[in-house]
Amino acid sequence: MNERLVKATEKVGVWNLVLGIIVLVTGVATGVLMILNAVRLWKAGTGLGL
């Protein structure tokens, strides 16, 4: 019984780590794309009101 619990806990821990890395990479990529779009709009002189 304890052996099954330990194996299940290890699997959950690994999946949490994998999903955390995926969320982190997605967030960073989204942030970079948003900054690039803002710079493009700023250079065009429209959209930001600066």
PDB file of all heavy atoms in Angstrom:
ATOM      1  N   MET A   1       0.824  -1.197   0.000  1.00  0.00           N
ATOM      2  CA  MET A   1       0.000   0.000   0.000  1.00  0.00           C
ATOM      3  C   MET A   1       0.866   1.259   0.000  1.00  0.00           C
ATOM      4  O   MET A   1       0.652   2.153  -0.786  1.00  0.00           O
ATOM      5  CB  MET A   1      -0.908  -0.034   1.231  1.00  0.00           C
ATOM      6  CG  MET A   1      -1.798   1.158   1.347  1.00  0.00           C
ATOM      7  SD  MET A   1      -3.247   0.955   0.343  1.00  0.00           S
ATOM      8  CE  MET A   1      -4.183   2.338   0.870  1.00  0.00           C
ATOM      9  N   ASN A   2       1.846   1.315   0.896  1.00  0.00           N
ATOM     10  CA  ASN A   2       2.718   2.480   0.962  1.00  0.00           C
ATOM     11  C   ASN A   2       3.541   2.635  -0.309  1.00  0.00           C
ATOM     12  O   ASN A   2       3.837   3.752  -0.733  1.00  0.00           O
ATOM     13  CB  ASN A   2       3.657   2.387   2.167  1.00  0.00           C
ATOM     14  CG  ASN A   2       2.926   2.648   3.467  1.00  0.00           C
ATOM     15  OD1 ASN A   2       1.867   3.272   3.469  1.00  0.00           O
ATOM     16  ND2 ASN A   2       3.472   2.156   4.558  1.00  0.00           N
ATOM     17  N   GLU A   3       3.912   1.520  -0.908  1.00  0.00           N
ATOM     18  CA  GLU A   3       4.705   1.564  -2.134  1.00  0.00           C
ATOM     19  C   GLU A   3       3.909   2.221  -3.266  1.00  0.00           C
ATOM     20  O   GLU A   3       4.439   3.037  -4.020  1.00  0.00           O
ATOM     21  CB  GLU A   3       5.097   0.134  -2.524  1.00  0.00           C
ATOM     22  CG  GLU A   3       6.415   0.044  -3.239  1.00  0.00           C
ATOM     23  CD  GLU A   3       6.828  -1.404  -3.424  1.00  0.00           C
ATOM     24  OE1 GLU A   3       7.128  -2.062  -2.411  1.00  0.00           O
ATOM     25  OE2 GLU A   3       6.804  -1.846  -4.584  1.00  0.00           O
ATOM     26  N   ARG A   4       2.638   1.858  -3.362  1.00  0.00           N
ATOM     27  CA  ARG A   4       1.779   2.469  -4.386  1.00  0.00           C
ATOM     28  C   ARG A   4       1.617   3.958  -4.147  1.00  0.00           C
ATOM     29  O   ARG A   4       1.614   4.760  -5.089  1.00  0.00           O
ATOM     30  CB  ARG A   4       0.404   1.797  -4.396  1.00  0.00           C
ATOM     31  CG  ARG A   4       0.434   0.415  -5.007  1.00  0.00           C
ATOM     32  CD  ARG A   4      -0.907  -0.258  -4.970  1.00  0.00           C
ATOM     33  NE  ARG A   4      -1.945   0.602  -5.522  1.00  0.00           N
ATOM     34  CZ  ARG A   4      -3.229   0.467  -5.264  1.00  0.00           C
ATOM     35  NH1 ARG A   4      -3.654  -0.475  -4.457  1.00  0.00           N
ATOM     36  NH2 ARG A   4      -4.108   1.271  -5.803  1.00  0.00           N
ATOM     37  N   LEU A   5       1.487   4.336  -2.893  1.00  0.00           N
ATOM     38  CA  LEU A   5       1.336   5.743  -2.548  1.00  0.00           C
ATOM     39  C   LEU A   5       2.585   6.538  -2.908  1.00  0.00           C
ATOM     40  O   LEU A   5       2.503   7.646  -3.458  1.00  0.00           O
ATOM     41  CB  LEU A   5       1.025   5.880  -1.055  1.00  0.00           C
ATOM     42  CG  LEU A   5       0.734   7.282  -0.537  1.00  0.00           C
ATOM     43  CD1 LEU A   5      -0.492   7.850  -1.225  1.00  0.00           C
ATOM     44  CD2 LEU A   5       0.547   7.246   0.957  1.00  0.00           C
ATOM     45  N   VAL A   6       3.747   5.975  -2.646  1.00  0.00           N
ATOM     46  CA  VAL A   6       5.005   6.652  -2.971  1.00  0.00           C
ATOM     47  C   VAL A   6       5.145   6.812  -4.485  1.00  0.00           C
ATOM     48  O   VAL A   6       5.518   7.878  -4.973  1.00  0.00           O
ATOM     49  CB  VAL A   6       6.210   5.879  -2.383  1.00  0.00           C
ATOM     50  CG1 VAL A   6       7.522   6.411  -2.926  1.00  0.00           C
ATOM     51  CG2 VAL A   6       6.190   5.950  -0.875  1.00  0.00           C
ATOM     52  N   LYS A   7       4.828   5.776  -5.248  1.00  0.00           N
ATOM     53  CA  LYS A   7       4.929   5.858  -6.707  1.00  0.00           C
ATOM     54  C   LYS A   7       3.966   6.892  -7.269  1.00  0.00           C
ATOM     55  O   LYS A   7       4.317   7.670  -8.163  1.00  0.00           O
ATOM     56  CB  LYS A   7       4.661   4.485  -7.331  1.00  0.00           C
ATOM     57  CG  LYS A   7       5.802   3.525  -7.162  1.00  0.00           C
ATOM     58  CD  LYS A   7       5.528   2.209  -7.854  1.00  0.00           C
ATOM     59  CE  LYS A   7       6.689   1.250  -7.646  1.00  0.00           C
ATOM     60  NZ  LYS A   7       6.474  -0.021  -8.321  1.00  0.00           N
ATOM     61  N   ALA A   8       2.742   6.909  -6.738  1.00  0.00           N
ATOM     62  CA  ALA A   8       1.761   7.893  -7.202  1.00  0.00           C
ATOM     63  C   ALA A   8       2.210   9.309  -6.869  1.00  0.00           C
ATOM     64  O   ALA A   8       2.079  10.223  -7.687  1.00  0.00           O
ATOM     65  CB  ALA A   8       0.398   7.606  -6.576  1.00  0.00           C
ATOM     66  N   THR A   9       2.759   9.510  -5.694  1.00  0.00           N
ATOM     67  CA  THR A   9       3.247  10.829  -5.289  1.00  0.00           C
ATOM     68  C   THR A   9       4.402  11.278  -6.173  1.00  0.00           C
ATOM     69  O   THR A   9       4.484  12.447  -6.554  1.00  0.00           O
ATOM     70  CB  THR A   9       3.697  10.790  -3.816  1.00  0.00           C
ATOM     71  OG1 THR A   9       2.619  10.311  -3.019  1.00  0.00           O
ATOM     72  CG2 THR A   9       4.087  12.150  -3.327  1.00  0.00           C
ATOM     73  N   GLU A  10       5.299  10.360  -6.504  1.00  0.00           N
ATOM     74  CA  GLU A  10       6.416  10.709  -7.392  1.00  0.00           C
ATOM     75  C   GLU A  10       5.913  11.130  -8.758  1.00  0.00           C
ATOM     76  O   GLU A  10       6.391  12.113  -9.332  1.00  0.00           O
ATOM     77  CB  GLU A  10       7.368   9.530  -7.524  1.00  0.00           C
ATOM     78  CG  GLU A  10       8.188   9.267  -6.275  1.00  0.00           C
ATOM     79  CD  GLU A  10       9.020   8.008  -6.378  1.00  0.00           C
ATOM     80  OE1 GLU A  10       8.879   7.261  -7.373  1.00  0.00           O
ATOM     81  OE2 GLU A  10       9.814   7.757  -5.450  1.00  0.00           O
ATOM     82  N   LYS A  11       4.938  10.403  -9.295  1.00  0.00           N
ATOM     83  CA  LYS A  11       4.391  10.750 -10.610  1.00  0.00           C
ATOM     84  C   LYS A  11       3.726  12.112 -10.585  1.00  0.00           C
ATOM     85  O   LYS A  11       3.897  12.919 -11.503  1.00  0.00           O
ATOM     86  CB  LYS A  11       3.400   9.682 -11.071  1.00  0.00           C
ATOM     87  CG  LYS A  11       4.046   8.394 -11.495  1.00  0.00           C
ATOM     88  CD  LYS A  11       3.018   7.391 -11.955  1.00  0.00           C
ATOM     89  CE  LYS A  11       3.664   6.060 -12.313  1.00  0.00           C
ATOM     90  NZ  LYS A  11       2.690   5.067 -12.745  1.00  0.00           N
ATOM     91  N   VAL A  12       2.978  12.381  -9.534  1.00  0.00           N
ATOM     92  CA  VAL A  12       2.317  13.676  -9.413  1.00  0.00           C
ATOM     93  C   VAL A  12       3.346  14.791  -9.324  1.00  0.00           C
ATOM     94  O   VAL A  12       3.197  15.844  -9.948  1.00  0.00           O
ATOM     95  CB  VAL A  12       1.366  13.688  -8.190  1.00  0.00           C
ATOM     96  CG1 VAL A  12       0.886  15.089  -7.880  1.00  0.00           C
ATOM     97  CG2 VAL A  12       0.183  12.769  -8.429  1.00  0.00           C
ATOM     98  N   GLY A  13       4.411  14.562  -8.568  1.00  0.00           N
ATOM     99  CA  GLY A  13       5.462  15.562  -8.444  1.00  0.00           C
ATOM    100  C   GLY A  13       6.144  15.850  -9.768  1.00  0.00           C
ATOM    101  O   GLY A  13       6.404  17.013 -10.106  1.00  0.00           O
ATOM    102  N   VAL A  14       6.406  14.817 -10.522  1.00  0.00           N
ATOM    103  CA  VAL A  14       7.045  14.998 -11.834  1.00  0.00           C
ATOM    104  C   VAL A  14       6.117  15.771 -12.766  1.00  0.00           C
ATOM    105  O   VAL A  14       6.548  16.701 -13.460  1.00  0.00           O
ATOM    106  CB  VAL A  14       7.431  13.631 -12.435  1.00  0.00           C
ATOM    107  CG1 VAL A  14       7.851  13.780 -13.880  1.00  0.00           C
ATOM    108  CG2 VAL A  14       8.546  12.993 -11.623  1.00  0.00           C
ATOM    109  N   TRP A  15       4.841  15.411 -12.782  1.00  0.00           N
ATOM    110  CA  TRP A  15       3.895  16.106 -13.658  1.00  0.00           C
ATOM    111  C   TRP A  15       3.727  17.568 -13.247  1.00  0.00           C
ATOM    112  O   TRP A  15       3.604  18.452 -14.097  1.00  0.00           O
ATOM    113  CB  TRP A  15       2.549  15.395 -13.701  1.00  0.00           C
ATOM    114  CG  TRP A  15       2.559  14.266 -14.682  1.00  0.00           C
ATOM    115  CD1 TRP A  15       2.526  12.952 -14.397  1.00  0.00           C
ATOM    116  CD2 TRP A  15       2.660  14.365 -16.111  1.00  0.00           C
ATOM    117  NE1 TRP A  15       2.589  12.213 -15.559  1.00  0.00           N
ATOM    118  CE2 TRP A  15       2.672  13.057 -16.624  1.00  0.00           C
ATOM    119  CE3 TRP A  15       2.738  15.431 -17.004  1.00  0.00           C
ATOM    120  CZ2 TRP A  15       2.761  12.800 -17.982  1.00  0.00           C
ATOM    121  CZ3 TRP A  15       2.826  15.164 -18.362  1.00  0.00           C
ATOM    122  CH2 TRP A  15       2.841  13.861 -18.834  1.00  0.00           C
ATOM    123  N   ASN A  16       3.730  17.840 -11.948  1.00  0.00           N
ATOM    124  CA  ASN A  16       3.656  19.231 -11.489  1.00  0.00           C
ATOM    125  C   ASN A  16       4.865  20.020 -11.961  1.00  0.00           C
ATOM    126  O   ASN A  16       4.735  21.175 -12.387  1.00  0.00           O
ATOM    127  CB  ASN A  16       3.560  19.288  -9.968  1.00  0.00           C
ATOM    128  CG  ASN A  16       2.176  18.977  -9.463  1.00  0.00           C
ATOM    129  OD1 ASN A  16       1.207  19.116 -10.182  1.00  0.00           O
ATOM    130  ND2 ASN A  16       2.102  18.538  -8.229  1.00  0.00           N
ATOM    131  N   LEU A  17       6.034  19.426 -11.912  1.00  0.00           N
ATOM    132  CA  LEU A  17       7.239  20.090 -12.377  1.00  0.00           C
ATOM    133  C   LEU A  17       7.176  20.357 -13.879  1.00  0.00           C
ATOM    134  O   LEU A  17       7.481  21.459 -14.343  1.00  0.00           O
ATOM    135  CB  LEU A  17       8.459  19.229 -12.036  1.00  0.00           C
ATOM    136  CG  LEU A  17       9.825  19.817 -12.355  1.00  0.00           C
ATOM    137  CD1 LEU A  17      10.050  21.092 -11.553  1.00  0.00           C
ATOM    138  CD2 LEU A  17      10.905  18.810 -12.045  1.00  0.00           C
ATOM    139  N   VAL A  18       6.752  19.364 -14.641  1.00  0.00           N
ATOM    140  CA  VAL A  18       6.655  19.513 -16.098  1.00  0.00           C
ATOM    141  C   VAL A  18       5.648  20.606 -16.460  1.00  0.00           C
ATOM    142  O   VAL A  18       5.930  21.481 -17.286  1.00  0.00           O
ATOM    143  CB  VAL A  18       6.266  18.165 -16.749  1.00  0.00           C
ATOM    144  CG1 VAL A  18       5.890  18.353 -18.207  1.00  0.00           C
ATOM    145  CG2 VAL A  18       7.410  17.174 -16.621  1.00  0.00           C
ATOM    146  N   LEU A  19       4.482  20.568 -15.833  1.00  0.00           N
ATOM    147  CA  LEU A  19       3.474  21.586 -16.138  1.00  0.00           C
ATOM    148  C   LEU A  19       3.928  22.976 -15.708  1.00  0.00           C
ATOM    149  O   LEU A  19       3.657  23.962 -16.398  1.00  0.00           O
ATOM    150  CB  LEU A  19       2.150  21.228 -15.469  1.00  0.00           C
ATOM    151  CG  LEU A  19       1.419  20.033 -16.068  1.00  0.00           C
ATOM    152  CD1 LEU A  19       0.179  19.707 -15.252  1.00  0.00           C
ATOM    153  CD2 LEU A  19       1.038  20.288 -17.510  1.00  0.00           C
ATOM    154  N   GLY A  20       4.644  23.067 -14.602  1.00  0.00           N
ATOM    155  CA  GLY A  20       5.173  24.353 -14.169  1.00  0.00           C
ATOM    156  C   GLY A  20       6.159  24.928 -15.165  1.00  0.00           C
ATOM    157  O   GLY A  20       6.143  26.123 -15.466  1.00  0.00           O
ATOM    158  N   ILE A  21       7.024  24.083 -15.709  1.00  0.00           N
ATOM    159  CA  ILE A  21       7.986  24.543 -16.710  1.00  0.00           C
ATOM    160  C   ILE A  21       7.264  24.998 -17.975  1.00  0.00           C
ATOM    161  O   ILE A  21       7.605  26.028 -18.562  1.00  0.00           O
ATOM    162  CB  ILE A  21       9.014  23.433 -17.008  1.00  0.00           C
ATOM    163  CG1 ILE A  21       9.905  23.221 -15.783  1.00  0.00           C
ATOM    164  CG2 ILE A  21       9.849  23.761 -18.237  1.00  0.00           C
ATOM    165  CD1 ILE A  21      10.798  22.008 -15.867  1.00  0.00           C
ATOM    166  N   ILE A  22       6.249  24.253 -18.389  1.00  0.00           N
ATOM    167  CA  ILE A  22       5.486  24.626 -19.586  1.00  0.00           C
ATOM    168  C   ILE A  22       4.794  25.967 -19.390  1.00  0.00           C
ATOM    169  O   ILE A  22       4.829  26.834 -20.267  1.00  0.00           O
ATOM    170  CB  ILE A  22       4.478  23.518 -19.955  1.00  0.00           C
ATOM    171  CG1 ILE A  22       5.218  22.285 -20.456  1.00  0.00           C
ATOM    172  CG2 ILE A  22       3.472  24.004 -20.991  1.00  0.00           C
ATOM    173  CD1 ILE A  22       4.339  21.062 -20.640  1.00  0.00           C
ATOM    174  N   VAL A  23       4.180  26.164 -18.230  1.00  0.00           N
ATOM    175  CA  VAL A  23       3.500  27.429 -17.947  1.00  0.00           C
ATOM    176  C   VAL A  23       4.503  28.579 -17.913  1.00  0.00           C
ATOM    177  O   VAL A  23       4.236  29.663 -18.442  1.00  0.00           O
ATOM    178  CB  VAL A  23       2.715  27.327 -16.623  1.00  0.00           C
ATOM    179  CG1 VAL A  23       2.246  28.687 -16.152  1.00  0.00           C
ATOM    180  CG2 VAL A  23       1.531  26.388 -16.786  1.00  0.00           C
ATOM    181  N   LEU A  24       5.665  28.358 -17.330  1.00  0.00           N
ATOM    182  CA  LEU A  24       6.694  29.389 -17.265  1.00  0.00           C
ATOM    183  C   LEU A  24       7.172  29.787 -18.660  1.00  0.00           C
ATOM    184  O   LEU A  24       7.259  30.973 -18.988  1.00  0.00           O
ATOM    185  CB  LEU A  24       7.872  28.896 -16.427  1.00  0.00           C
ATOM    186  CG  LEU A  24       9.026  29.867 -16.252  1.00  0.00           C
ATOM    187  CD1 LEU A  24       8.583  31.032 -15.386  1.00  0.00           C
ATOM    188  CD2 LEU A  24      10.204  29.166 -15.624  1.00  0.00           C
ATOM    189  N   VAL A  25       7.464  28.807 -19.502  1.00  0.00           N
ATOM    190  CA  VAL A  25       7.935  29.083 -20.863  1.00  0.00           C
ATOM    191  C   VAL A  25       6.858  29.804 -21.667  1.00  0.00           C
ATOM    192  O   VAL A  25       7.144  30.763 -22.393  1.00  0.00           O
ATOM    193  CB  VAL A  25       8.381  27.771 -21.551  1.00  0.00           C
ATOM    194  CG1 VAL A  25       8.618  27.983 -23.037  1.00  0.00           C
ATOM    195  CG2 VAL A  25       9.627  27.230 -20.880  1.00  0.00           C
ATOM    196  N   THR A  26       5.612  29.371 -21.519  1.00  0.00           N
ATOM    197  CA  THR A  26       4.511  30.021 -22.228  1.00  0.00           C
ATOM    198  C   THR A  26       4.356  31.470 -21.783  1.00  0.00           C
ATOM    199  O   THR A  26       4.153  32.371 -22.598  1.00  0.00           O
ATOM    200  CB  THR A  26       3.195  29.257 -21.997  1.00  0.00           C
ATOM    201  OG1 THR A  26       3.373  27.905 -22.415  1.00  0.00           O
ATOM    202  CG2 THR A  26       2.060  29.866 -22.761  1.00  0.00           C
ATOM    203  N   GLY A  27       4.462  31.709 -20.489  1.00  0.00           N
ATOM    204  CA  GLY A  27       4.348  33.071 -19.971  1.00  0.00           C
ATOM    205  C   GLY A  27       5.451  33.978 -20.474  1.00  0.00           C
ATOM    206  O   GLY A  27       5.209  35.123 -20.858  1.00  0.00           O
ATOM    207  N   VAL A  28       6.670  33.485 -20.478  1.00  0.00           N
ATOM    208  CA  VAL A  28       7.794  34.290 -20.964  1.00  0.00           C
ATOM    209  C   VAL A  28       7.639  34.584 -22.453  1.00  0.00           C
ATOM    210  O   VAL A  28       7.837  35.716 -22.900  1.00  0.00           O
ATOM    211  CB  VAL A  28       9.136  33.578 -20.678  1.00  0.00           C
ATOM    212  CG1 VAL A  28      10.286  34.257 -21.395  1.00  0.00           C
ATOM    213  CG2 VAL A  28       9.391  33.540 -19.183  1.00  0.00           C
ATOM    214  N   ALA A  29       7.256  33.584 -23.229  1.00  0.00           N
ATOM    215  CA  ALA A  29       7.073  33.786 -24.669  1.00  0.00           C
ATOM    216  C   ALA A  29       5.960  34.792 -24.940  1.00  0.00           C
ATOM    217  O   ALA A  29       6.098  35.668 -25.807  1.00  0.00           O
ATOM    218  CB  ALA A  29       6.762  32.456 -25.356  1.00  0.00           C
ATOM    219  N   THR A  30       4.872  34.701 -24.195  1.00  0.00           N
ATOM    220  CA  THR A  30       3.768  35.646 -24.369  1.00  0.00           C
ATOM    221  C   THR A  30       4.216  37.060 -24.016  1.00  0.00           C
ATOM    222  O   THR A  30       3.890  38.014 -24.727  1.00  0.00           O
ATOM    223  CB  THR A  30       2.575  35.233 -23.497  1.00  0.00           C
ATOM    224  OG1 THR A  30       2.177  33.918 -23.860  1.00  0.00           O
ATOM    225  CG2 THR A  30       1.409  36.178 -23.667  1.00  0.00           C
ATOM    226  N   GLY A  31       4.954  37.208 -22.937  1.00  0.00           N
ATOM    227  CA  GLY A  31       5.455  38.521 -22.551  1.00  0.00           C
ATOM    228  C   GLY A  31       6.375  39.125 -23.596  1.00  0.00           C
ATOM    229  O   GLY A  31       6.272  40.313 -23.915  1.00  0.00           O
ATOM    230  N   VAL A  32       7.252  38.328 -24.148  1.00  0.00           N
ATOM    231  CA  VAL A  32       8.165  38.822 -25.188  1.00  0.00           C
ATOM    232  C   VAL A  32       7.383  39.259 -26.420  1.00  0.00           C
ATOM    233  O   VAL A  32       7.643  40.330 -26.992  1.00  0.00           O
ATOM    234  CB  VAL A  32       9.211  37.739 -25.547  1.00  0.00           C
ATOM    235  CG1 VAL A  32       9.970  38.111 -26.804  1.00  0.00           C
ATOM    236  CG2 VAL A  32      10.165  37.532 -24.386  1.00  0.00           C
ATOM    237  N   LEU A  33       6.405  38.459 -26.823  1.00  0.00           N
ATOM    238  CA  LEU A  33       5.602  38.833 -27.981  1.00  0.00           C
ATOM    239  C   LEU A  33       4.807  40.112 -27.741  1.00  0.00           C
ATOM    240  O   LEU A  33       4.678  40.957 -28.642  1.00  0.00           O
ATOM    241  CB  LEU A  33       4.655  37.693 -28.364  1.00  0.00           C
ATOM    242  CG  LEU A  33       5.315  36.456 -28.964  1.00  0.00           C
ATOM    243  CD1 LEU A  33       4.290  35.350 -29.155  1.00  0.00           C
ATOM    244  CD2 LEU A  33       5.984  36.790 -30.288  1.00  0.00           C
ATOM    245  N   MET A  34       4.293  40.296 -26.531  1.00  0.00           N
ATOM    246  CA  MET A  34       3.556  41.515 -26.211  1.00  0.00           C
ATOM    247  C   MET A  34       4.468  42.735 -26.256  1.00  0.00           C
ATOM    248  O   MET A  34       4.080  43.796 -26.757  1.00  0.00           O
ATOM    249  CB  MET A  34       2.892  41.384 -24.842  1.00  0.00           C
ATOM    250  CG  MET A  34       1.739  40.411 -24.823  1.00  0.00           C
ATOM    251  SD  MET A  34       1.038  40.175 -23.182  1.00  0.00           S
ATOM    252  CE  MET A  34       0.222  41.737 -22.960  1.00  0.00           C
ATOM    253  N   ILE A  35       5.691  42.589 -25.742  1.00  0.00           N
ATOM    254  CA  ILE A  35       6.642  43.705 -25.784  1.00  0.00           C
ATOM    255  C   ILE A  35       7.008  44.035 -27.224  1.00  0.00           C
ATOM    256  O   ILE A  35       7.072  45.208 -27.612  1.00  0.00           O
ATOM    257  CB  ILE A  35       7.892  43.377 -24.945  1.00  0.00           C
ATOM    258  CG1 ILE A  35       7.522  43.359 -23.466  1.00  0.00           C
ATOM    259  CG2 ILE A  35       9.015  44.355 -25.224  1.00  0.00           C
ATOM    260  CD1 ILE A  35       8.610  42.826 -22.562  1.00  0.00           C
ATOM    261  N   LEU A  36       7.244  43.021 -28.041  1.00  0.00           N
ATOM    262  CA  LEU A  36       7.586  43.268 -29.449  1.00  0.00           C
ATOM    263  C   LEU A  36       6.450  43.970 -30.187  1.00  0.00           C
ATOM    264  O   LEU A  36       6.685  44.887 -30.977  1.00  0.00           O
ATOM    265  CB  LEU A  36       7.940  41.953 -30.146  1.00  0.00           C
ATOM    266  CG  LEU A  36       9.246  41.301 -29.698  1.00  0.00           C
ATOM    267  CD1 LEU A  36       9.429  39.950 -30.386  1.00  0.00           C
ATOM    268  CD2 LEU A  36      10.429  42.205 -29.983  1.00  0.00           C
ATOM    269  N   ASN A  37       5.214  43.561 -29.933  1.00  0.00           N
ATOM    270  CA  ASN A  37       4.075  44.221 -30.565  1.00  0.00           C
ATOM    271  C   ASN A  37       3.933  45.664 -30.088  1.00  0.00           C
ATOM    272  O   ASN A  37       3.591  46.553 -30.873  1.00  0.00           O
ATOM    273  CB  ASN A  37       2.783  43.450 -30.291  1.00  0.00           C
ATOM    274  CG  ASN A  37       2.632  42.266 -31.207  1.00  0.00           C
ATOM    275  OD1 ASN A  37       3.122  42.274 -32.328  1.00  0.00           O
ATOM    276  ND2 ASN A  37       1.958  41.249 -30.730  1.00  0.00           N
ATOM    277  N   ALA A  38       4.185  45.919 -28.815  1.00  0.00           N
ATOM    278  CA  ALA A  38       4.107  47.282 -28.297  1.00  0.00           C
ATOM    279  C   ALA A  38       5.164  48.171 -28.946  1.00  0.00           C
ATOM    280  O   ALA A  38       4.878  49.313 -29.312  1.00  0.00           O
ATOM    281  CB  ALA A  38       4.275  47.275 -26.782  1.00  0.00           C
ATOM    282  N   VAL A  39       6.372  47.645 -29.108  1.00  0.00           N
ATOM    283  CA  VAL A  39       7.433  48.420 -29.760  1.00  0.00           C
ATOM    284  C   VAL A  39       7.071  48.704 -31.206  1.00  0.00           C
ATOM    285  O   VAL A  39       7.259  49.818 -31.705  1.00  0.00           O
ATOM    286  CB  VAL A  39       8.779  47.664 -29.654  1.00  0.00           C
ATOM    287  CG1 VAL A  39       9.828  48.291 -30.557  1.00  0.00           C
ATOM    288  CG2 VAL A  39       9.247  47.639 -28.213  1.00  0.00           C
ATOM    289  N   ARG A  40       6.496  47.714 -31.875  1.00  0.00           N
ATOM    290  CA  ARG A  40       6.098  47.913 -33.274  1.00  0.00           C
ATOM    291  C   ARG A  40       5.019  48.989 -33.387  1.00  0.00           C
ATOM    292  O   ARG A  40       5.079  49.859 -34.259  1.00  0.00           O
ATOM    293  CB  ARG A  40       5.591  46.597 -33.848  1.00  0.00           C
ATOM    294  CG  ARG A  40       5.329  46.627 -35.337  1.00  0.00           C
ATOM    295  CD  ARG A  40       4.895  45.270 -35.826  1.00  0.00           C
ATOM    296  NE  ARG A  40       3.762  44.792 -35.031  1.00  0.00           N
ATOM    297  CZ  ARG A  40       2.550  44.586 -35.524  1.00  0.00           C
ATOM    298  NH1 ARG A  40       2.325  44.764 -36.794  1.00  0.00           N
ATOM    299  NH2 ARG A  40       1.577  44.167 -34.746  1.00  0.00           N
ATOM    300  N   LEU A  41       4.044  48.956 -32.487  1.00  0.00           N
ATOM    301  CA  LEU A  41       3.001  49.979 -32.495  1.00  0.00           C
ATOM    302  C   LEU A  41       3.568  51.356 -32.160  1.00  0.00           C
ATOM    303  O   LEU A  41       3.172  52.362 -32.730  1.00  0.00           O
ATOM    304  CB  LEU A  41       1.897  49.624 -31.488  1.00  0.00           C
ATOM    305  CG  LEU A  41       0.944  48.526 -31.888  1.00  0.00           C
ATOM    306  CD1 LEU A  41       0.044  48.168 -30.712  1.00  0.00           C
ATOM    307  CD2 LEU A  41       0.105  48.942 -33.077  1.00  0.00           C
ATOM    308  N   TRP A  42       4.496  51.395 -31.211  1.00  0.00           N
ATOM    309  CA  TRP A  42       5.088  52.662 -30.814  1.00  0.00           C
ATOM    310  C   TRP A  42       5.869  53.279 -31.971  1.00  0.00           C
ATOM    311  O   TRP A  42       5.810  54.479 -32.218  1.00  0.00           O
ATOM    312  CB  TRP A  42       5.985  52.427 -29.619  1.00  0.00           C
ATOM    313  CG  TRP A  42       6.485  53.687 -28.971  1.00  0.00           C
ATOM    314  CD1 TRP A  42       5.898  54.911 -28.985  1.00  0.00           C
ATOM    315  CD2 TRP A  42       7.674  53.834 -28.219  1.00  0.00           C
ATOM    316  NE1 TRP A  42       6.635  55.799 -28.277  1.00  0.00           N
ATOM    317  CE2 TRP A  42       7.740  55.176 -27.793  1.00  0.00           C
ATOM    318  CE3 TRP A  42       8.684  52.961 -27.847  1.00  0.00           C
ATOM    319  CZ2 TRP A  42       8.798  55.649 -27.023  1.00  0.00           C
ATOM    320  CZ3 TRP A  42       9.711  53.439 -27.079  1.00  0.00           C
ATOM    321  CH2 TRP A  42       9.772  54.770 -26.680  1.00  0.00           C
ATOM    322  N   LYS A  43       6.613  52.442 -32.711  1.00  0.00           N
ATOM    323  CA  LYS A  43       7.367  52.944 -33.863  1.00  0.00           C
ATOM    324  C   LYS A  43       6.434  53.438 -34.962  1.00  0.00           C
ATOM    325  O   LYS A  43       6.742  54.382 -35.666  1.00  0.00           O
ATOM    326  CB  LYS A  43       8.286  51.856 -34.416  1.00  0.00           C
ATOM    327  CG  LYS A  43       9.524  51.652 -33.582  1.00  0.00           C
ATOM    328  CD  LYS A  43      10.449  50.639 -34.224  1.00  0.00           C
ATOM    329  CE  LYS A  43      11.713  50.464 -33.390  1.00  0.00           C
ATOM    330  NZ  LYS A  43      12.627  49.518 -34.013  1.00  0.00           N
ATOM    331  N   ALA A  44       5.285  52.801 -35.095  1.00  0.00           N
ATOM    332  CA  ALA A  44       4.330  53.217 -36.114  1.00  0.00           C
ATOM    333  C   ALA A  44       3.613  54.505 -35.688  1.00  0.00           C
ATOM    334  O   ALA A  44       3.019  55.172 -36.529  1.00  0.00           O
ATOM    335  CB  ALA A  44       3.299  52.108 -36.362  1.00  0.00           C
ATOM    336  N   GLY A  45       3.660  54.823 -34.396  1.00  0.00           N
ATOM    337  CA  GLY A  45       3.054  56.066 -33.913  1.00  0.00           C
ATOM    338  C   GLY A  45       1.566  55.947 -33.643  1.00  0.00           C
ATOM    339  O   GLY A  45       0.896  56.944 -33.488  1.00  0.00           O
ATOM    340  N   THR A  46       1.053  54.757 -33.570  1.00  0.00           N
ATOM    341  CA  THR A  46      -0.370  54.586 -33.289  1.00  0.00           C
ATOM    342  C   THR A  46      -0.556  53.541 -32.209  1.00  0.00           C
ATOM    343  O   THR A  46       0.286  52.659 -32.019  1.00  0.00           O
ATOM    344  CB  THR A  46      -1.139  54.113 -34.540  1.00  0.00           C
ATOM    345  OG1 THR A  46      -0.588  52.868 -34.952  1.00  0.00           O
ATOM    346  CG2 THR A  46      -1.051  55.097 -35.661  1.00  0.00           C
ATOM    347  N   GLY A  47      -1.653  53.634 -31.504  1.00  0.00           N
ATOM    348  CA  GLY A  47      -2.037  52.578 -30.593  1.00  0.00           C
ATOM    349  C   GLY A  47      -1.631  52.754 -29.151  1.00  0.00           C
ATOM    350  O   GLY A  47      -2.297  52.254 -28.279  1.00  0.00           O
ATOM    351  N   LEU A  48      -0.562  53.513 -28.875  1.00  0.00           N
ATOM    352  CA  LEU A  48      -0.142  53.635 -27.490  1.00  0.00           C
ATOM    353  C   LEU A  48      -0.355  55.050 -26.936  1.00  0.00           C
ATOM    354  O   LEU A  48      -0.370  55.231 -25.737  1.00  0.00           O
ATOM    355  CB  LEU A  48       1.344  53.256 -27.336  1.00  0.00           C
ATOM    356  CG  LEU A  48       1.654  51.781 -27.529  1.00  0.00           C
ATOM    357  CD1 LEU A  48       3.151  51.549 -27.367  1.00  0.00           C
ATOM    358  CD2 LEU A  48       0.913  50.934 -26.525  1.00  0.00           C
ATOM    359  N   GLY A  49      -0.489  56.026 -27.786  1.00  0.00           N
ATOM    360  CA  GLY A  49      -0.716  57.387 -27.348  1.00  0.00           C
ATOM    361  C   GLY A  49       0.485  58.035 -26.681  1.00  0.00           C
ATOM    362  O   GLY A  49       0.333  58.907 -25.843  1.00  0.00           O
ATOM    363  N   LEU A  50       1.691  57.596 -26.999  1.00  0.00           N
ATOM    364  CA  LEU A  50       2.890  58.175 -26.412  1.00  0.00           C
ATOM    365  C   LEU A  50       3.458  59.276 -27.257  1.00  0.00           C
ATOM    366  O   LEU A  50       3.415  59.322 -28.412  1.00  0.00           O
ATOM    367  CB  LEU A  50       3.956  57.099 -26.182  1.00  0.00           C
ATOM    368  CG  LEU A  50       3.563  56.006 -25.214  1.00  0.00           C
ATOM    369  CD1 LEU A  50       4.653  54.940 -25.176  1.00  0.00           C
ATOM    370  CD2 LEU A  50       3.375  56.557 -23.816  1.00  0.00           C
TER     371      LEU A  50
END
